[in-house]
Amino acid sequence: MPWSVPVLAESARALLRPGGRRLLGLTGPPGAGKSTLAAELCAALGPVAACVPMDGFHLANQVLRQLGLADRKGSPPSFDVGGFQALLRRLRADTGQVVYAPEFRRELEEPIAGAIAVPDSVRLVVVEGNYLLLDDGPWRETASLLDQTWYLRPEEPVRVRRLLQRHRAHGRSEAEAAAWVDRNDEPNARLIAATAHRADRIVVPTAED
């Protein structure tokens, strides 16, 4: 995605203040480029920043099967929202200790606990995930735990193409990838798009960012 990373990095840097850690949310539909932009921002900001993805709070596949959610993986009820919010509170508390966050491993299609270390020296945590602005049920509190949330709005053909490529790269056939996008990713995308008005900033892939 051709985001204007240097400009966005300066906007992120402006959130830094003495005395306390700040949390910047990046949200948007599946395939928007959230994890890519989060990594680029953290690389540009250096050791004062760290990336924490919401995807680490996917429920395990076994649990999804038990709950009848295996074919809805990636939808709001397929995440441990309470655990995610508890992590955000720990990060905000800035107690001087290392905070460990889980990470989702696509090669395993499973979350791995304690895979991301956020040391006390980190002043800005870039939190990326689909449902940061969802104003529904247990998700409602999430936005209040972030200092700012940016909504990524890429070009739709690019976003869908990235999704199809992602699913094929992880073992689905072309037909299976298209069916998953149509049945699962796009309903989620429409739900997420309805939250864009709550964002502090809309990020589009242009040089004016």
N, CA, C and O of each residue as an XYZ file, in Angstrom:
836
protein
N       0.845     -1.196      0.000
C       0.000      0.000      0.000
C       0.881      1.248      0.000
O       1.799      1.350      0.814
N       0.620      2.189     -0.891
C       1.464      3.390     -0.969
C       1.053      4.453      0.036
O       0.732      5.581     -0.338
N       1.065      4.089      1.314
C       0.811      5.097      2.335
C       2.003      6.046      2.396
O       3.129      5.656      2.085
N       1.756      7.281      2.794
C       2.837      8.239      2.979
C       3.427      8.030      4.380
O       3.120      8.774      5.312
N       4.267      7.019      4.509
C       4.745      6.587      5.824
C       5.500      7.684      6.573
O       5.246      7.857      7.765
N       6.420      8.440      5.947
C       7.121      9.474      6.719
C       6.183     10.494      7.358
O       6.390     10.897      8.503
N       5.157     10.912      6.626
C       4.207     11.882      7.170
C       3.392     11.256      8.301
O       3.173     11.881      9.339
N       2.947     10.019      8.090
C       2.185      9.343      9.132
C       3.042      9.086     10.369
O       2.553      9.166     11.496
N       4.307      8.782     10.158
C       5.203      8.561     11.294
C       5.366      9.830     12.122
O       5.431      9.765     13.349
N       5.433     10.980     11.462
C       5.534     12.242     12.203
C       4.258     12.507     12.986
O       4.319     13.019     14.104
N       3.096     12.166     12.415
C       1.840     12.316     13.152
C       1.812     11.398     14.364
O       1.337     11.783     15.432
N       2.325     10.177     14.193
C       2.395      9.247     15.323
C       3.365      9.760     16.380
O       3.084      9.677     17.575
N       4.511     10.294     15.942
C       5.505     10.819     16.884
C       4.930     11.971     17.708
O       5.308     12.162     18.863
N       4.023     12.733     17.114
C       3.438     13.867     17.820
C       2.580     13.432     19.005
O       2.268     14.241     19.879
N       2.199     12.150     19.034
C       1.422     11.648     20.167
C       2.275     11.462     21.415
O       1.749     11.416     22.527
N       3.584     11.356     21.238
C       4.472     11.110     22.371
C       4.469     12.303     23.316
O       4.597     13.451     22.889
N       4.322     12.018     24.591
C       4.332     13.052     25.621
C       5.149     12.545     26.808
O       5.193     11.340     27.056
N       5.796     13.451     27.543
C       6.510     13.007     28.755
C       5.533     12.405     29.759
O       4.402     12.868     29.902
N       5.982     11.387     30.437
C       5.177     10.821     31.505
C       4.010      9.999     31.025
O       2.872     10.466     31.046
N       4.268      8.804     30.600
C       3.176      7.921     30.200
C       3.338      7.390     28.795
O       3.995      7.995     27.948
N       2.736      6.266     28.571
C       2.766      5.608     27.272
C       1.486      5.934     26.518
O       0.423      6.093     27.119
N       1.596      6.033     25.199
C       0.435      6.302     24.353
C       0.135      5.092     23.485
O       1.038      4.343     23.110
N      -1.156      4.905     23.166
C      -1.599      3.805     22.324
C      -2.268      4.371     21.075
O      -3.229      5.135     21.170
N      -1.759      3.996     19.913
C      -2.313      4.409     18.624
C      -2.940      3.201     17.957
O      -2.267      2.194     17.734
N      -4.215      3.290     17.639
C      -4.902      2.203     16.970
C      -4.904      2.384     15.457
O      -5.083      3.494     14.955
N      -4.704      1.286     14.737
C      -4.872      1.239     13.288
C      -5.960      0.220     12.987
O      -5.824     -0.952     13.337
N      -7.030      0.652     12.348
C      -8.117     -0.263     12.035
C      -8.512     -0.128     10.573
O      -8.034      0.759      9.866
N      -9.379     -1.004     10.139
C      -9.810     -1.031      8.747
C     -10.217     -2.442      8.387
O     -10.007     -3.360      9.179
N     -10.793     -2.641      7.219
C     -11.301     -3.955      6.832
C     -10.186     -4.952      6.569
O      -9.028     -4.558      6.431
N     -10.514     -6.237      6.498
C      -9.502     -7.245      6.168
C      -8.800     -6.908      4.852
O      -9.443     -6.559      3.862
N      -7.473     -7.020      4.861
C      -6.700     -6.715      3.660
C      -6.373     -5.246      3.479
O      -5.833     -4.861      2.442
N      -6.689     -4.415      4.468
C      -6.444     -2.976      4.328
C      -4.967     -2.618      4.414
O      -4.570     -1.537      3.980
N      -4.149     -3.506      4.964
C      -2.728     -3.207      5.117
C      -2.347     -2.750      6.511
O      -1.329     -2.081      6.687
N      -3.154     -3.102      7.508
C      -2.923     -2.637      8.876
C      -1.587     -3.112      9.436
O      -0.810     -2.321      9.970
N      -1.326     -4.423      9.308
C      -0.089     -4.956      9.884
C       1.139     -4.413      9.163
O       2.175     -4.181      9.787
N       1.027     -4.208      7.847
C       2.147     -3.648      7.088
C       2.441     -2.228      7.528
O       3.596     -1.883      7.780
N       1.405     -1.394      7.624
C       1.613     -0.015      8.031
C       2.105      0.056      9.473
O       2.972      0.873      9.786
N       1.567     -0.785     10.357
C       2.024     -0.788     11.747
C       3.519     -1.080     11.816
O       4.253     -0.411     12.544
N       3.968     -2.076     11.059
C       5.393     -2.424     11.057
C       6.234     -1.285     10.500
O       7.321     -1.009     11.008
N       5.735     -0.617      9.451
C       6.485      0.493      8.855
C       6.566      1.680      9.806
O       7.604      2.337      9.888
N       5.487      1.960     10.520
C       5.512      3.053     11.490
C       6.490      2.754     12.621
O       7.255      3.626     13.032
N       6.465      1.525     13.123
C       7.370      1.166     14.216
C       8.822      1.209     13.757
O       9.703      1.612     14.517
N       9.076      0.794     12.512
C      10.441      0.866     11.987
C      10.898      2.311     11.867
O      12.051      2.628     12.156
N       9.992      3.193     11.437
C      10.339      4.601     11.274
C      10.565      5.292     12.613
O      11.407      6.184     12.714
N       9.826      4.890     13.637
C       9.919      5.530     14.948
C      11.047      4.970     15.809
O      11.516      5.631     16.736
N      11.474      3.761     15.501
C      12.583      3.177     16.248
C      12.150      2.542     17.551
O      10.983      2.180     17.700
N      13.072      2.399     18.506
C      12.801      1.627     19.728
C      11.781      2.240     20.673
O      11.382      1.584     21.636
N      11.343      3.470     20.438
C      10.300      4.036     21.297
C       8.926      3.478     20.956
O       7.968      3.727     21.688
N       8.804      2.714     19.843
C       7.512      2.211     19.399
C       7.531      0.688     19.303
O       8.573      0.079     19.058
N       6.364      0.088     19.498
C       6.203     -1.352     19.344
C       4.828     -1.640     18.771
O       3.880     -0.890     19.004
N       4.722     -2.728     18.020
C       3.462     -3.119     17.388
C       2.822     -4.252     18.171
O       3.486     -5.228     18.520
N       1.535     -4.122     18.444
C       0.770     -5.177     19.111
C      -0.490     -5.433     18.297
O      -1.353     -4.559     18.225
N      -0.624     -6.611     17.678
C      -1.805     -6.900     16.870
C      -2.948     -7.501     17.686
O      -2.726     -8.307     18.589
N      -4.153     -7.104     17.357
C      -5.341     -7.699     17.966
C      -5.473     -9.169     17.596
O      -6.095     -9.934     18.333
N      -4.897     -9.578     16.463
C      -5.043    -10.951     15.971
C      -4.504    -11.991     16.953
O      -4.885    -13.160     16.882
N      -3.621    -11.581     17.869
C      -3.143    -12.518     18.873
C      -4.243    -13.030     19.784
O      -4.045    -13.997     20.519
N      -5.402    -12.387     19.741
C      -6.526    -12.774     20.583
C      -7.594    -13.563     19.829
O      -8.721    -13.699     20.306
N      -7.238    -14.087     18.644
C      -8.068    -15.108     18.020
C      -8.276    -16.258     19.008
O      -7.331    -16.670     19.681
N      -9.476    -16.767     19.099
C      -9.678    -18.000     19.846
C      -9.015    -19.151     19.100
O      -8.961    -19.150     17.870
N      -8.514    -20.123     19.839
C      -7.869    -21.282     19.226
C      -8.865    -22.040     18.349
O     -10.072    -22.005     18.590
N      -8.346    -22.722     17.336
C      -9.209    -23.450     16.401
C     -10.096    -24.466     17.118
O     -11.259    -24.647     16.758
N      -9.541    -25.129     18.133
C     -10.332    -26.106     18.869
C     -11.528    -25.444     19.544
O     -12.630    -25.992     19.548
N     -11.304    -24.269     20.111
C     -12.389    -23.541     20.773
C     -13.416    -23.068     19.745
O     -14.620    -23.135     19.992
N     -12.945    -22.594     18.604
C     -13.869    -22.159     17.557
C     -14.760    -23.308     17.105
O     -15.953    -23.116     16.869
N     -14.180    -24.509     16.983
C     -14.996    -25.664     16.591
C     -16.029    -25.983     17.666
O     -17.177    -26.303     17.359
N     -15.612    -25.893     18.938
C     -16.540    -26.177     20.030
C     -17.700    -25.178     20.065
O     -18.826    -25.524     20.424
N     -17.403    -23.938     19.686
C     -18.418    -22.877     19.704
C     -19.207    -22.789     18.405
O     -20.125    -21.977     18.290
N     -18.860    -23.613     17.432
C     -19.531    -23.557     16.133
C     -19.157    -22.335     15.324
O     -19.951    -21.855     14.515
N     -17.934    -21.818     15.538
C     -17.485    -20.590     14.870
C     -16.345    -20.830     13.894
O     -15.726    -19.875     13.424
N     -16.053    -22.094     13.580
C     -14.903    -22.377     12.727
C     -15.017    -21.709     11.358
O     -14.009    -21.295     10.785
N     -16.235    -21.602     10.832
C     -16.410    -20.978      9.519
C     -16.639    -19.476      9.624
O     -16.937    -18.820      8.625
N     -16.499    -18.925     10.842
C     -16.635    -17.478     11.056
C     -15.370    -16.897     11.683
O     -15.410    -15.836     12.306
N     -14.259    -17.590     11.517
C     -12.993    -17.120     12.068
C     -12.672    -15.737     11.515
O     -12.715    -15.516     10.305
N     -12.354    -14.816     12.406
C     -12.112    -13.436     12.008
C     -13.274    -12.512     12.280
O     -13.134    -11.293     12.184
N     -14.436    -13.081     12.623
C     -15.602    -12.268     12.975
C     -15.507    -11.856     14.446
O     -14.723    -12.447     15.188
N     -16.274    -10.868     14.887
C     -16.141    -10.386     16.272
C     -16.231    -11.457     17.347
O     -15.427    -11.425     18.278
N     -17.174    -12.418     17.274
C     -17.249    -13.393     18.364
C     -16.122    -14.421     18.369
O     -16.033    -15.235     19.288
N     -15.257    -14.392     17.350
C     -14.160    -15.361     17.296
C     -12.898    -14.848     17.994
O     -11.836    -15.461     17.878
N     -13.004    -13.730     18.717
C     -11.877    -13.148     19.450
C     -12.159    -13.123     20.952
O     -13.312    -13.086     21.382
N     -11.096    -13.143     21.731
C     -11.176    -12.950     23.183
C     -11.084    -11.449     23.453
O     -10.014    -10.925     23.762
N     -12.220    -10.773     23.330
C     -12.212     -9.317     23.455
C     -11.845     -8.880     24.874
O     -11.171     -7.866     25.054
N     -12.283     -9.640     25.881
C     -11.935     -9.283     27.260
C     -10.439     -9.363     27.512
O      -9.868     -8.502     28.181
N      -9.809    -10.397     26.975
C      -8.362    -10.523     27.112
C      -7.627     -9.414     26.393
O      -6.623     -8.902     26.889
N      -8.126     -9.043     25.221
C      -7.520     -7.957     24.455
C      -7.605     -6.643     25.221
O      -6.615     -5.916     25.315
N      -8.759     -6.337     25.762
C      -8.919     -5.099     26.517
C      -8.070     -5.105     27.783
O      -7.543     -4.065     28.179
N      -7.935     -6.256     28.417
C      -7.081     -6.345     29.604
C      -5.631     -6.030     29.250
O      -4.931     -5.372     30.019
N      -5.182     -6.500     28.086
C      -3.818     -6.180     27.650
C      -3.675     -4.679     27.408
O      -2.670     -4.088     27.803
N      -4.653     -4.060     26.773
C      -4.580     -2.616     26.535
C      -4.483     -1.847     27.847
O      -3.747     -0.865     27.944
N      -5.222     -2.291     28.849
C      -5.143     -1.620     30.160
C      -3.761     -1.778     30.774
O      -3.227     -0.833     31.355
N      -3.180     -2.964     30.650
C      -1.822     -3.181     31.177
C      -0.818     -2.288     30.462
O       0.078     -1.722     31.089
N      -0.971     -2.165     29.149
C      -0.054     -1.320     28.388
C      -0.203      0.146     28.792
O       0.788      0.868     28.894
N      -1.419      0.576     29.017
C      -1.661      1.967     29.428
C      -1.118      2.224     30.831
O      -0.648      3.323     31.126
N      -1.182      1.221     31.687
C      -0.768      1.414     33.077
C       0.713      1.740     33.186
O       1.124      2.441     34.111
N       1.532      1.236     32.244
C       2.952      1.605     32.181
C       3.612      1.437     33.549
O       4.105      2.400     34.136
N       3.613      0.202     34.045
C       4.061     -0.081     35.412
C       5.576     -0.213     35.545
O       6.077     -0.413     36.651
N       6.311     -0.106     34.442
C       7.753     -0.273     34.496
C       8.205     -1.694     34.243
O       9.402     -1.982     34.284
N       7.271     -2.581     33.982
C       7.593     -3.973     33.705
C       7.413     -4.281     32.210
O       6.698     -3.578     31.496
N       8.073     -5.332     31.769
C       7.842     -5.811     30.405
C       6.443     -6.421     30.335
O       6.053     -7.210     31.196
N       5.699     -6.047     29.302
C       4.381     -6.631     29.056
C       4.507     -7.561     27.851
O       5.036     -7.169     26.811
N       4.024     -8.777     27.991
C       4.085     -9.747     26.902
C       2.705     -9.889     26.262
O       1.697    -10.040     26.952
N       2.679     -9.837     24.935
C       1.439     -9.929     24.181
C       1.463    -11.163     23.279
O       2.537    -11.607     22.874
N       0.296    -11.723     22.960
C       0.246    -12.867     22.051
C       0.366    -12.418     20.593
O       0.171    -11.249     20.261
N       0.686    -13.373     19.751
C       0.841    -13.113     18.319
C       0.135    -14.208     17.536
O       0.185    -15.376     17.921
N      -0.520    -13.842     16.444
C      -1.168    -14.831     15.584
C      -0.184    -15.282     14.513
O       0.365    -14.458     13.782
N       0.039    -16.587     14.421
C       0.956    -17.147     13.439
C       0.151    -17.725     12.278
O      -0.529    -18.741     12.422
N       0.239    -17.067     11.140
C      -0.564    -17.501      9.991
C      -0.150    -18.873      9.481
O      -0.976    -19.614      8.949
N       1.132    -19.216      9.642
C       1.555    -20.530      9.168
C       0.939    -21.651      9.999
O       0.833    -22.786      9.535
N       0.533    -21.331     11.229
C      -0.132    -22.297     12.103
C      -1.638    -22.079     12.164
O      -2.386    -22.981     12.541
N      -2.082    -20.877     11.792
C      -3.476    -20.467     11.950
C      -3.897    -20.542     13.418
O      -5.035    -20.893     13.729
N      -2.956    -20.206     14.327
C      -3.211    -20.244     15.753
C      -2.499    -19.084     16.442
O      -1.462    -18.629     15.961
N      -3.044    -18.592     17.573
C      -2.341    -17.586     18.381
C      -1.275    -18.241     19.248
O      -1.424    -19.389     19.668
N      -0.198    -17.504     19.514
C       0.898    -17.964     20.357
C       1.047    -16.970     21.512
O       1.283    -15.782     21.291
N       0.908    -17.464     22.734
C       0.965    -16.584     23.910
C       2.384    -16.074     24.146
O       3.363    -16.769     23.874
N       2.475    -14.854     24.652
C       3.747    -14.297     25.106
C       4.798    -14.132     24.035
O       5.991    -14.173     24.336
N       4.390    -13.946     22.790
C       5.345    -13.900     21.673
C       5.909    -12.504     21.417
O       6.933    -12.373     20.746
N       5.269    -11.467     21.935
C       5.695    -10.087     21.687
C       6.006     -9.416     23.021
O       5.143     -9.330     23.894
N       7.233     -8.945     23.176
C       7.640     -8.247     24.394
C       7.547     -6.745     24.181
O       8.063     -6.218     23.195
N       6.892     -6.060     25.100
C       6.806     -4.600     25.071
C       7.536     -4.081     26.313
O       6.954     -4.052     27.397
N       8.803     -3.671     26.172
C       9.567     -3.213     27.335
C       9.115     -1.839     27.808
O       8.382     -1.132     27.117
N       9.565     -1.486     28.987
C       9.193     -0.203     29.582
C       9.672      0.985     28.750
O       9.101      2.072     28.841
N      10.713      0.791     27.941
C      11.253      1.886     27.136
C      10.333      2.284     25.989
O      10.535      3.336     25.384
N       9.336      1.474     25.678
C       8.398      1.783     24.593
C       7.423      2.852     25.063
O       6.743      2.694     26.077
N       7.368      3.936     24.312
C       6.494      5.068     24.650
C       5.229      5.116     23.802
O       4.258      5.777     24.169
N       5.239      4.410     22.659
C       4.069      4.389     21.774
C       3.835      2.953     21.327
O       4.714      2.323     20.738
N       2.648      2.445     21.610
C       2.264      1.111     21.146
C       1.286      1.285     19.987
O       0.236      1.911     20.135
N       1.640      0.729     18.845
C       0.760      0.757     17.675
C      -0.063     -0.522     17.707
O       0.461     -1.619     17.511
N      -1.348     -0.367     17.954
C      -2.271     -1.495     18.094
C      -3.075     -1.604     16.808
O      -3.777     -0.666     16.431
N      -2.975     -2.749     16.133
C      -3.723     -2.873     14.888
C      -4.718     -4.017     14.955
O      -4.425     -5.086     15.491
N      -5.913     -3.772     14.395
C      -6.939     -4.804     14.409
C      -8.218     -4.342     13.755
O      -8.429     -3.149     13.537
N      -9.064     -5.293     13.445
C     -10.291     -5.001     12.693
C     -11.326     -4.210     13.480
O     -11.974     -3.320     12.930
N     -11.487     -4.526     14.763
C     -12.688     -4.080     15.463
C     -12.420     -3.048     16.557
O     -13.143     -2.991     17.552
N     -11.403     -2.253     16.375
C     -11.030     -1.280     17.407
C     -12.104     -0.223     17.628
O     -12.192      0.351     18.713
N     -12.921      0.040     16.611
C     -13.944      1.079     16.724
C     -15.361      0.512     16.781
O     -16.339      1.256     16.713
N     -15.461     -0.806     16.907
C     -16.788     -1.426     16.943
C     -17.526     -0.978     18.195
O     -17.013     -1.110     19.306
N     -18.726     -0.450     18.013
C     -19.523      0.084     19.128
C     -20.663     -0.876     19.426
O     -21.838     -0.519     19.333
N     -20.297     -2.096     19.785
C     -21.309     -3.131     19.944
C     -20.884     -4.085     21.049
O     -19.766     -4.599     21.031
N     -21.758     -4.323     21.998
C     -21.524     -5.302     23.041
C     -20.205     -5.073     23.766
O     -19.871     -3.940     24.113
N     -19.449     -6.157     23.996
C     -18.209     -6.032     24.772
C     -17.120     -5.242     24.058
O     -16.151     -4.823     24.691
N     -17.259     -5.034     22.755
C     -16.238     -4.280     22.017
C     -16.322     -2.779     22.288
O     -15.372     -2.049     22.004
N     -17.431     -2.314     22.826
C     -17.699     -0.873     22.933
C     -16.602     -0.123     23.684
O     -16.316      1.033     23.369
N     -15.994     -0.759     24.658
C     -15.001     -0.089     25.500
C     -13.641      0.062     24.825
O     -12.818      0.857     25.279
N     -13.388     -0.685     23.749
C     -12.044     -0.748     23.179
C     -11.525      0.617     22.756
O     -10.391      0.973     23.073
N     -12.339      1.381     22.046
C     -11.884      2.671     21.512
C     -11.423      3.607     22.625
O     -10.493      4.389     22.425
N     -12.056      3.540     23.791
C     -11.696      4.447     24.892
C     -10.339      4.107     25.492
O      -9.776      4.916     26.230
N      -9.803      2.928     25.192
C      -8.503      2.527     25.725
C      -7.350      2.962     24.817
O      -6.183      2.730     25.135
N      -7.680      3.591     23.691
C      -6.680      4.059     22.733
C      -6.666      5.584     22.721
O      -7.710      6.221     22.863
N      -5.480      6.166     22.551
C      -5.390      7.633     22.519
C      -5.877      8.198     21.197
O      -6.515      9.251     21.167
N      -5.585      7.516     20.117
C      -6.121      7.850     18.799
C      -6.321      6.560     18.029
O      -5.641      5.563     18.274
N      -7.266      6.588     17.089
C      -7.449      5.451     16.189
C      -7.569      5.968     14.767
O      -8.376      6.852     14.481
N      -6.762      5.412     13.885
C      -6.787      5.772     12.465
C      -7.447      4.645     11.687
O      -7.206      3.465     11.940
N      -8.282      5.036     10.739
C      -8.983      4.070      9.888
C      -8.336      4.047      8.517
O      -8.241      5.080      7.855
N      -7.888      2.867      8.083
C      -7.236      2.718      6.781
C      -8.289      2.415      5.718
O      -9.060      1.463      5.836
N      -8.302      3.249      4.677
C      -9.279      3.076      3.600
C      -8.537      2.919      2.268
O      -8.349      3.901      1.549
N      -8.119      1.704      1.937
C      -7.405      1.481      0.673
C      -8.375      1.410     -0.494
O      -9.591      1.438     -0.302
N      -7.847      1.319     -1.682
C      -8.675      1.091     -2.858
C      -9.240     -0.324     -2.782
O      -8.506     -1.278     -2.525
N     -10.549     -0.455     -3.006
C     -11.204     -1.745     -2.806
C     -10.644     -2.868     -3.685
O     -10.436     -3.967     -3.171
N     -10.391     -2.654     -4.971
C      -9.829     -3.766     -5.765
C      -8.488     -4.248     -5.228
O      -8.201     -5.445     -5.256
N      -7.672     -3.328     -4.742
C      -6.368     -3.693     -4.178
C      -6.567     -4.510     -2.910
O      -5.899     -5.522     -2.703
N      -7.480     -4.071     -2.070
C      -7.735     -4.771     -0.805
C      -8.204     -6.204     -1.056
O      -7.692     -7.142     -0.445
N      -9.164     -6.370     -1.940
C      -9.700     -7.707     -2.208
C      -8.637     -8.595     -2.849
O      -8.544     -9.782     -2.536
N      -7.838     -8.023     -3.744
C      -6.770     -8.809     -4.369
C      -5.767     -9.293     -3.326
O      -5.300    -10.430     -3.391
N      -5.438     -8.434     -2.367
C      -4.516     -8.825     -1.298
C      -5.108     -9.962     -0.460
O      -4.392    -10.886     -0.073
N      -6.400     -9.895     -0.183
C      -7.048    -10.953      0.584
C      -6.975    -12.293     -0.141
O      -6.636    -13.316      0.454
N      -7.296    -12.275     -1.428
C      -7.255    -13.512     -2.210
C      -5.842    -14.090     -2.238
O      -5.659    -15.299     -2.093
N      -4.858    -13.235     -2.422
C      -3.469    -13.693     -2.432
C      -3.088    -14.286     -1.079
O      -2.399    -15.304     -1.019
N      -3.530    -13.659     -0.002
C      -3.214    -14.146      1.346
C      -3.777    -15.555      1.550
O      -3.079    -16.447      2.032
N      -5.040    -15.743      1.181
C      -5.661    -17.050      1.395
C      -5.024    -18.125      0.524
O      -4.853    -19.258      0.974
N      -4.672    -17.794     -0.702
C      -4.015    -18.776     -1.567
C      -2.630    -19.123     -1.030
O      -2.199    -20.273     -1.104
N      -1.934    -18.119     -0.487
C      -0.598    -18.366      0.059
C      -0.628    -19.291      1.265
O       0.382    -19.906      1.606
N      -1.787    -19.390      1.913
C      -1.898    -20.248      3.094
C      -2.712    -21.504      2.802
O      -3.351    -22.068      3.690
N      -2.676    -21.929      1.541
C      -3.143    -23.267      1.219
C      -4.509    -23.406      0.598
O      -4.887    -24.512      0.212
N      -5.272    -22.328      0.482
C      -6.586    -22.450     -0.142
C      -6.456    -22.387     -1.661
O      -5.601    -21.678     -2.193
N      -7.306    -23.130     -2.345
C      -7.357    -23.038     -3.797
C      -7.958    -21.696     -4.190
O      -8.477    -20.967     -3.344
N      -7.886    -21.374     -5.475
C      -8.461    -20.101     -5.927
C      -9.947    -20.039     -5.620
O     -10.450    -19.006     -5.180
N     -10.658    -21.151     -5.852
C     -12.097    -21.170     -5.584
C     -12.381    -21.071     -4.091
O     -13.306    -20.374     -3.675
N     -11.581    -21.773     -3.285
C     -11.770    -21.718     -1.833
C     -11.481    -20.335     -1.289
O     -12.190    -19.857     -0.404
N     -10.443    -19.681     -1.811
C     -10.103    -18.332     -1.367
C     -11.231    -17.358     -1.695
O     -11.615    -16.539     -0.859
N     -11.755    -17.450     -2.902
C     -12.846    -16.556     -3.316
C     -14.093    -16.787     -2.470
O     -14.786    -15.838     -2.102
N     -14.377    -18.058     -2.163
C     -15.560    -18.367     -1.358
C     -15.407    -17.837      0.064
O     -16.367    -17.326      0.641
N     -14.186    -17.958      0.642
C     -13.959    -17.460      2.003
C     -14.088    -15.939      2.054
O     -14.692    -15.396      2.979
N     -13.529    -15.261      1.073
C     -13.635    -13.803      1.031
C     -15.100    -13.392      0.943
O     -15.539    -12.489      1.656
N     -15.854    -14.053      0.069
C     -17.256    -13.680     -0.138
C     -18.112    -14.001      1.083
O     -18.989    -13.220      1.452
N     -17.859    -15.147      1.708
C     -18.711    -15.612      2.801
C     -18.335    -15.009      4.144
O     -19.200    -14.799      4.994
N     -17.037    -14.726      4.347
C     -16.575    -14.342      5.680
C     -15.934    -12.960      5.718
O     -16.339    -12.112      6.514
N     -14.944    -12.727      4.873
C     -14.197    -11.467      4.939
C     -15.053    -10.256      4.582
O     -14.970     -9.223      5.247
N     -15.871    -10.372      3.542
C     -16.617     -9.194      3.101
C     -17.747     -8.791      4.047
O     -17.958     -7.592      4.234
N     -18.486     -9.723      4.656
C     -19.420     -9.287      5.705
C     -18.707     -8.575      6.856
O     -19.215     -7.583      7.381
N     -17.529     -9.079      7.252
C     -16.754     -8.406      8.286
C     -16.320     -7.019      7.825
O     -16.348     -6.060      8.596
N     -15.916     -6.922      6.551
C     -15.472     -5.633      6.011
C     -16.587     -4.598      6.062
O     -16.345     -3.433      6.379
N     -17.807     -5.020      5.749
C     -18.937     -4.075      5.785
C     -19.214     -3.624      7.220
O     -19.521     -2.456      7.460
N     -19.106     -4.540      8.157
C     -19.295     -4.183      9.568
C     -18.246     -3.172     10.019
O     -18.562     -2.208     10.716
N     -17.001     -3.396      9.617
C     -15.907     -2.498     10.004
C     -16.054     -1.141      9.338
O     -15.801     -0.111      9.963
N     -16.465     -1.131      8.070
C     -16.625      0.135      7.343
C     -17.638      1.047      8.031
O     -17.519      2.271      7.968
N     -18.622      0.456      8.682
C     -19.642      1.250      9.372
C     -19.099      1.944     10.609
O     -19.779      2.797     11.179
N     -17.887      1.598     11.039
C     -17.288      2.234     12.219
C     -16.343      3.377     11.853
O     -15.816      4.039     12.747
N     -16.115      3.622     10.568
C     -15.100      4.585     10.136
C     -15.351      5.994     10.678
O     -14.406      6.741     10.933
N     -16.620      6.354     10.853
C     -16.933      7.714     11.310
C     -16.436      7.984     12.726
O     -16.369      9.140     13.146
N     -16.088      6.938     13.462
C     -15.605      7.112     14.832
C     -14.098      7.344     14.894
O     -13.557      7.626     15.963
N     -13.420      7.225     13.756
C     -11.954      7.331     13.736
C     -11.501      8.775     13.920
O     -12.222      9.711     13.573
N     -10.308      8.946     14.466
C      -9.691     10.266     14.583
C      -9.108     10.722     13.254
O      -8.938     11.917     13.015
N      -8.802      9.755     12.390
C      -8.195     10.088     11.107
C      -8.509      8.988     10.112
O      -8.462      7.804     10.445
N      -8.833      9.388      8.876
C      -9.009      8.438      7.779
C      -7.733      8.479      6.946
O      -7.338      9.541      6.466
N      -7.089      7.330      6.775
C      -5.838      7.230      6.042
C      -6.126      6.592      4.692
O      -6.634      5.472      4.627
N      -5.805      7.297      3.619
C      -6.003      6.791      2.259
C      -4.662      6.706      1.552
O      -3.743      7.444      1.905
N      -4.519      5.828      0.560
C      -3.217      5.628     -0.089
C      -2.886      6.719     -1.113
O      -2.853      6.476     -2.319
N      -2.642      7.922     -0.596
C      -2.252      9.027     -1.464
C      -1.083      9.763     -0.833
O      -0.797      9.591      0.352
N      -0.410     10.581     -1.627
C       0.737     11.342     -1.140
C       0.335     12.414     -0.155
O       1.193     12.953      0.544
N      -0.977     12.750     -0.077
C      -1.394     13.820      0.821
C      -1.483     13.385      2.268
O      -1.709     14.221      3.142
N      -1.306     12.059      2.557
C      -1.356     11.621      3.961
C      -0.293     12.316      4.777
O      -0.182     12.074      5.979
